[in-house]
């Protein structure tokens, strides 16, 4: 898989995707916790 002209292994793609998903989940959880405190 090539990205921006660089050859990137599939494992690297999955690691980046996992990090992005984790960040999104943390933001949702944080927002949910703030709502519950009200």
Secondary structure per residue as TSV (DSSP state, phi and psi in degrees):
chain	resnum	aa	ss	phi	psi
A	1	X	-	360.0	127.4
A	2	X	E	-108.5	136.3
A	3	X	E	-133.1	119.1
A	4	X	T	55.1	35.2
A	5	X	T	83.5	-3.5
A	6	X	E	-98.5	145.5
A	7	X	E	-83.3	119.6
A	8	X	-	-118.6	126.3
A	9	X	-	-68.4	150.2
A	10	X	H	-58.0	-34.5
A	11	X	H	-58.6	-41.5
A	12	X	H	-63.3	-40.8
A	13	X	H	-59.3	-47.7
A	14	X	H	-63.8	-36.7
A	15	X	H	-63.3	-45.9
A	16	X	H	-62.0	-45.5
A	17	X	H	-59.8	-44.5
A	18	X	H	-61.2	-41.6
A	19	X	H	-63.4	-45.6
A	20	X	H	-60.8	-46.8
A	21	X	H	-60.2	-43.4
A	22	X	H	-60.6	-44.4
A	23	X	H	-61.1	-45.3
A	24	X	H	-60.9	-45.5
A	25	X	H	-60.9	-42.7
A	26	X	H	-62.4	-43.9
A	27	X	H	-61.8	-43.9
A	28	X	H	-62.7	-45.5
A	29	X	H	-61.9	-41.9
A	30	X	H	-62.9	-46.6
A	31	X	H	-61.1	-40.3
A	32	X	H	-65.1	-42.4
A	33	X	H	-62.6	-42.5
A	34	X	H	-61.7	-39.7
A	35	X	H	-64.8	-40.2
A	36	X	H	-67.4	-29.4
A	37	X	H	-71.6	-24.8
A	38	X	-	-65.1	360.0
